[in-house]
Amino acid sequence: MEHVKVDLAAEAERELARARADAHGHSAAAELRDGRLRHTLVAILDGRSLGEHAKPEAATLHVLRGRAVVRSGEDGAETTVSQGEVMVLPGATHDVRAEGDLVALLTSIAG
């Protein structure tokens, strides 16, 4: 089996550049896959958000740069996730907003 690794620092810079070129101010790219496990690098520019969306079967968000404000669609509760922190994404739906340019690693189980 081949060992696969990703330089997240370099990929973060590329993803931020893509977000800056995007009209909505965000971008995402699948970095690693293993069966149903997915690692996706997400970049969101300061003050922008993804909008409410459905959560995969299971998902965590690990903030690499900036801060994420995660709002649960079910009760509207907000949690701030700072650089170096990781959280299980809440509820069936949620939104993620950036405070400062955000780069995060989304780890999920694909259906």
C-alpha positions in Angstrom: 0.0 0.0 0.0 1.3 3.5 -0.9 1.7 6.0 1.8 -0.1 9.2 1.0 0.5 12.5 2.8 -0.5 16.1 2.2 1.3 19.3 3.1 -1.6 21.2 4.7 0.3 24.5 5.0 0.9 24.6 1.3 -2.6 23.4 0.4 -4.1 26.0 2.8 -2.4 28.8 0.8 -3.8 27.4 -2.5 -7.3 27.0 -1.0 -7.3 30.6 0.3 -6.2 31.8 -3.2 -9.2 29.9 -4.7 -11.5 31.4 -2.1 -10.3 34.9 -2.9 -11.1 34.2 -6.6 -14.5 32.8 -5.8 -17.6 35.2 -5.9 -18.9 33.6 -2.7 -15.6 33.8 -0.8 -15.1 30.2 -0.1 -13.5 27.1 -1.6 -13.0 23.4 -0.7 -10.9 20.6 -2.0 -10.8 16.9 -1.1 -7.3 16.2 0.2 -7.4 12.5 1.3 -9.8 9.7 1.0 -9.9 6.3 2.6 -13.0 4.2 1.9 -15.9 6.4 3.1 -13.5 8.6 5.2 -12.9 12.1 3.6 -10.6 14.9 4.6 -11.5 18.1 2.9 -9.7 21.4 3.2 -12.1 24.3 3.5 -11.2 28.0 3.1 -13.7 30.8 3.9 -12.8 34.5 3.7 -13.4 36.8 6.8 -17.1 37.5 7.3 -18.3 35.0 4.7 -20.2 31.8 5.5 -21.1 28.6 3.8 -24.9 29.0 4.4 -26.9 26.4 6.2 -26.3 22.9 4.8 -26.8 19.3 5.7 -24.3 17.5 7.9 -22.8 14.3 6.5 -23.3 11.1 8.5 -20.4 12.1 10.8 -18.1 15.2 10.6 -15.5 17.1 12.6 -14.0 20.5 11.9 -10.4 21.2 12.8 -9.5 24.9 12.5 -6.0 25.4 11.1 -6.2 29.2 10.7 -8.6 31.9 11.8 -11.8 31.1 13.7 -15.0 29.4 12.7 -18.4 30.3 14.2 -20.6 27.2 13.8 -24.3 27.7 14.1 -26.6 24.7 14.6 -29.6 24.9 12.2 -31.8 23.1 14.8 -31.6 25.5 17.7 -29.4 28.4 16.3 -26.8 27.9 19.0 -23.3 29.2 18.1 -19.9 27.8 19.0 -16.6 29.5 18.1 -13.8 27.2 17.1 -10.4 28.8 17.3 -7.1 27.9 15.6 -5.9 24.5 16.9 -9.4 23.4 18.1 -11.5 20.6 16.7 -15.2 20.0 17.2 -17.9 17.5 16.1 -20.3 19.4 13.8 -23.7 19.7 15.4 -27.2 18.8 14.3 -28.7 17.7 11.0 -27.9 21.1 9.5 -25.4 23.9 10.4 -23.7 26.9 9.0 -20.0 27.9 9.3 -18.9 31.6 9.3 -15.3 32.8 9.2 -13.8 35.3 11.7 -10.6 36.2 10.0 -9.7 34.2 6.9 -10.5 30.6 7.9 -8.8 27.4 6.8 -10.1 24.2 8.4 -9.9 20.5 7.8 -13.3 18.8 7.5 -13.2 15.1 8.3 -16.3 13.3 7.3 -17.9 9.9 6.6 -19.4 10.0 3.0 -22.7 8.3 2.5 
